[in-house]
Amino acid sequence: MTGKNRLPRLDLHCHLDGSLSQGCIEELLGRSVKLEELQADMDCQSLAEYLEKFEIPLECLQTEKGLERAGYDLMKSAASDQVDYIEARFAPLFSGQRGLSTEQVIESVLRGMEQGKKEFDIDYGVIVCAMRHEKEEANLQMLKAAREFLGNGVCAADLAGNEAAFPMSQFMNLFAEVKRMEMPFTLHAGECGSVQNILDAVQCGASRVGHGIALRGQKEAIRICRDRHIGIEMCPLSNMQTKAVKDPADYPVQEFLEENLLVTINTDNRMVSQTTLEKEFAFLREQYAVTREQEVQMTKNAIEVAFASDEVKAQLWKAMEL
């Protein structure tokens, strides 16, 4: 799993649609696609501009063949990044344009990821995303269907989409139901400046938050997240592109580490952000003086908060000792 002096690698926040390789997309669409159609620039002006890059890959995720190929493609990319465990997230409702059911969507992705697991020796889990702009009933029906796969590929639920237009307060009932279903969940919260979204996410039972940048400078909210052992899924290069912080100097990775938050480092969108875990950690070393000791701590954090089985976690902890 790991060699001497190499930490195990975990990517806990990685979107399937934003991570499809150019080759996979061209194969599924049957035409050539320019990289600039798929990748956001570092001078990208907003989250809205960033999200435009998802239109082409979503075309690939409307058939069982495309979904299976995508699951395999992500595992192949993870293998080249020396990842040991990855949690891939996607929105089944986005793959229903041609009539596929939630069950068909999930089964197809799992087939591809399982093939990748056998071929590349990488463990994985799938996180299903409810979408903020969808009707509550549609989200709930999707989550109920996905719940049947919990422990058999699916590991958790999530909420993604336009956080500014659809704040967390609108989804408290939905995730109260998810909690009743005994399905673990992480929630995108605090990517776009609202610390209240993070507090609401924690209140309704999220064990992790995606991005969490709005905790910056918020001592009381930081204390709550620390006391409740909330995992913070930071995605540095993506956050630079979406302008989650206006000035890169304000990126709070050192602040969060000094506050003993359970910080983890992730890719978010491997293709759209032109990134890998290796690039993310190199960026943090160069720009924020993140030390080897801090990398070790963040890796331990990732193992602790991963939605992985006890067996997989035991293997990852063992790899930490090598």
C-alpha positions in Angstrom: 0.0 0.0 0.0 2.7 2.5 0.9 6.5 2.6 0.6 9.0 3.7 3.2 8.5 7.4 4.2 5.3 7.7 2.0 2.2 8.5 3.9 -1.0 6.7 2.9 -3.1 9.0 0.7 -6.8 9.6 1.2 -9.0 11.8 -1.0 -12.3 12.3 0.9 -13.8 15.1 -1.2 -13.7 14.2 -4.9 -16.5 14.8 -7.4 -16.9 12.1 -10.1 -18.2 14.5 -12.8 -15.4 17.1 -12.2 -12.7 14.4 -12.3 -13.2 12.5 -15.5 -10.1 12.4 -17.7 -10.0 14.0 -21.1 -9.5 10.5 -22.7 -12.6 9.1 -20.9 -14.8 12.0 -22.0 -13.6 11.8 -25.6 -14.2 8.0 -25.7 -17.7 8.4 -24.3 -18.7 11.3 -26.4 -17.1 10.0 -29.6 -15.4 13.3 -30.4 -12.4 15.3 -29.4 -12.7 17.8 -26.6 -10.3 20.6 -25.8 -8.7 20.8 -22.4 -9.8 24.4 -21.9 -13.4 23.2 -22.2 -12.9 21.0 -19.2 -10.5 22.9 -17.0 -10.9 26.1 -15.0 -8.2 28.7 -15.0 -6.5 30.0 -11.8 -7.9 33.4 -12.8 -11.5 32.0 -12.8 -13.7 34.7 -11.4 -16.4 32.8 -9.5 -17.9 29.5 -8.4 -20.6 30.0 -11.2 -17.9 30.3 -13.8 -16.1 27.3 -12.4 -19.3 25.2 -12.5 -19.7 25.8 -16.3 -16.9 23.2 -16.8 -19.2 20.4 -15.6 -21.6 20.5 -18.6 -19.6 18.3 -20.9 -18.7 15.6 -18.4 -22.3 15.4 -17.2 -23.2 14.4 -20.8 -21.1 11.3 -20.2 -23.0 10.2 -17.1 -26.4 9.5 -18.7 -25.9 5.8 -19.6 -24.9 2.7 -17.6 -21.9 2.3 -19.8 -20.8 5.9 -19.3 -21.2 5.7 -15.5 -19.3 2.4 -15.2 -16.5 3.8 -17.4 -16.4 7.0 -15.2 -16.1 5.0 -12.0 -13.2 3.0 -13.4 -11.6 6.1 -14.9 -11.6 7.8 -11.5 -9.9 4.8 -9.9 -7.3 4.8 -12.6 -6.6 8.5 -12.0 -6.4 7.9 -8.2 -3.9 5.1 -8.8 -1.6 7.4 -10.8 -1.8 9.8 -7.9 -0.8 7.0 -5.5 -4.1 7.2 -3.6 -4.9 4.4 -1.2 -8.5 5.3 -0.4 -10.9 7.6 -2.2 -14.5 8.7 -1.6 -16.1 9.6 -4.9 -19.2 11.7 -4.8 -21.8 12.4 -7.4 -25.5 13.3 -7.8 -27.6 10.4 -9.1 -30.4 12.9 -10.0 -28.0 14.5 -12.5 -27.8 11.2 -14.4 -31.5 10.7 -15.0 -31.9 12.7 -18.2 -32.5 9.5 -20.2 -34.5 7.7 -17.6 -32.0 5.8 -15.5 -33.1 5.1 -12.0 -31.1 5.9 -8.9 -30.4 2.2 -8.5 -29.1 1.9 -12.0 -26.9 4.9 -11.7 -25.3 3.7 -8.4 -24.9 0.1 -9.6 -23.2 1.3 -12.8 -20.7 3.5 -10.9 -20.0 0.8 -8.4 -19.2 -1.7 -11.1 -16.6 0.6 -12.6 -15.1 1.4 -9.2 -15.0 -2.3 -8.2 -13.2 -3.1 -11.4 -10.7 -0.4 -10.5 -10.3 -1.6 -7.0 -9.3 -5.1 -8.3 -7.0 -3.7 -10.9 -5.3 -1.0 -8.9 -5.6 -2.1 -5.2 -7.4 1.0 -4.1 -10.2 1.1 -1.6 -13.2 3.3 -2.1 -16.6 4.5 -1.0 -19.3 6.4 -2.8 -21.0 9.5 -1.4 -24.4 10.3 -3.0 -25.2 14.0 -3.3 -28.6 15.5 -2.8 -28.8 18.8 -4.8 -29.9 22.1 -3.3 -32.0 23.2 -6.3 -34.0 19.9 -6.5 -37.3 19.4 -4.8 -37.1 17.8 -1.3 -39.2 14.8 -2.4 -36.9 14.0 -5.3 -33.8 14.3 -3.0 -35.5 12.1 -0.3 -36.5 9.4 -2.8 -32.9 9.3 -4.2 -31.5 9.0 -0.7 -33.8 6.3 0.3 -32.8 4.3 -2.8 -29.1 4.9 -2.1 -29.6 3.8 1.5 -30.1 0.3 0.2 -26.4 0.3 -0.9 -25.0 1.5 2.4 -22.1 -0.7 3.3 -22.1 -2.2 -0.2 -20.2 0.6 -2.0 -22.1 3.6 -0.8 -20.7 5.1 2.4 -22.5 8.4 3.0 -24.7 11.2 1.7 -24.0 14.8 0.9 -25.7 18.1 -0.1 -24.2 20.1 -3.0 -25.1 23.0 -5.2 -25.6 26.7 -4.9 -25.1 27.4 -1.2 -25.8 31.1 -1.4 -29.2 30.7 -3.1 -30.2 27.6 -1.0 -28.9 27.9 2.5 -28.6 24.9 4.9 -31.6 26.1 6.9 -33.8 24.9 4.0 -32.6 21.3 4.3 -32.8 20.6 8.1 -35.9 18.4 7.7 -34.3 16.4 4.8 -31.2 15.6 6.8 -33.2 14.9 9.9 -34.7 12.1 7.8 -31.3 11.0 6.6 -30.2 10.8 10.2 -33.3 8.7 11.0 -32.3 6.4 8.2 -28.9 5.9 10.0 -27.0 7.1 7.0 -23.8 9.1 7.7 -23.4 12.4 5.9 -21.1 15.2 5.1 -22.5 18.5 3.9 -21.0 21.2 1.6 -21.1 24.2 3.9 -19.1 27.5 4.3 -17.6 27.4 0.8 -19.3 30.7 0.0 -18.9 32.8 3.1 -21.8 31.7 5.5 -20.6 30.3 8.8 -24.3 29.8 9.7 -24.5 27.1 7.0 -21.7 25.3 8.9 -23.4 25.6 12.2 -26.7 24.4 10.7 -24.9 21.4 9.1 -23.3 20.4 12.4 -26.6 20.9 14.3 -28.5 18.5 12.0 -25.8 15.8 12.4 -23.2 16.1 9.7 -19.9 14.5 10.8 -17.9 16.4 8.2 -18.3 19.6 6.2 -17.1 20.2 2.7 -14.8 23.2 2.4 -15.7 25.0 5.7 -13.8 28.1 4.7 -16.3 30.4 6.4 -15.0 29.1 9.8 -12.0 31.6 9.3 -11.8 33.9 12.3 -15.0 32.5 13.8 -13.7 31.4 17.3 -17.0 30.1 18.6 -17.9 28.1 15.5 -14.4 26.7 15.4 -14.8 25.6 19.1 -18.1 23.8 18.2 -16.5 22.0 15.3 -13.5 21.0 17.3 -15.5 19.8 20.3 -17.7 17.7 18.0 -14.8 16.3 16.1 -16.2 17.5 12.8 -14.0 16.7 9.8 -13.1 19.7 7.6 -12.7 18.7 3.9 -10.4 21.4 2.6 -9.8 21.6 -1.2 -7.1 24.3 -1.6 -6.6 24.7 -5.4 -10.4 24.5 -6.1 -10.9 27.1 -3.3 -8.4 29.4 -5.1 -10.3 29.1 -8.4 -13.8 29.6 -7.0 -12.6 32.6 -4.9 -13.7 31.0 -1.7 -11.1 33.4 -0.3 -10.6 36.7 -2.1 -6.9 36.8 -1.2 -4.8 33.6 -1.2 -2.9 35.0 1.8 -6.2 34.6 3.8 -6.5 30.8 3.1 -7.1 29.5 6.7 -5.2 26.1 6.6 -2.7 27.2 9.2 -5.3 28.8 11.3 -7.4 25.6 11.3 -4.4 23.4 12.1 -3.4 25.6 15.0 -7.0 25.4 16.3 -6.7 21.6 16.2 -9.6 21.2 13.7 -9.7 17.8 11.9 -8.4 19.2 8.7 -8.1 17.0 5.6 -6.8 17.8 2.2 -8.6 16.8 -0.9 -8.9 17.4 -4.7 -12.5 18.3 -5.2 -12.4 18.1 -9.0 -9.3 16.5 -10.4 -9.9 17.5 -14.1 -11.7 20.9 -13.6 -9.0 22.1 -11.2 -6.1 20.3 -13.0 -5.1 18.7 -9.7 -3.9 15.7 -7.7 -3.4 15.1 -4.0 0.4 15.5 -4.8 -0.2 18.9 -6.2 -2.5 20.0 -3.3 0.1 19.1 -0.7 2.9 20.7 -2.8 0.9 23.9 -3.0 0.4 23.9 0.8 4.1 23.4 1.4 5.1 26.1 -1.0 2.5 28.8 -0.2 1.6 28.1 3.5 4.7 26.5 4.9 2.8 23.3 5.8 5.3 20.9 7.4 5.8 17.2 7.2 4.5 16.9 10.8 1.3 18.7 9.7 0.9 16.5 6.7 1.2 13.5 9.0 -1.5 15.0 11.3 -3.8 15.7 8.3 -3.4 12.1 7.1 -4.3 10.9 10.6 -7.3 13.2 10.5 -8.4 11.8 7.2 -8.3 8.2 8.5 -10.2 9.2 11.6 -13.1 10.9 9.7 -13.3 8.7 6.6 -16.5 6.9 6.0 -14.5 3.7 5.6 -15.1 0.3 7.2 -13.1 -0.7 10.3 -11.2 -3.1 8.1 -10.1 -0.5 5.6 -9.2 2.0 8.4 -7.1 -0.7 10.1 -5.1 -1.1 6.9 -4.6 2.6 6.6 -3.5 3.0 10.3 -1.1 0.1 9.7 0.3 1.9 6.7 1.0 5.0 8.9 3.4 2.9 10.9 5.5 1.7 8.0 
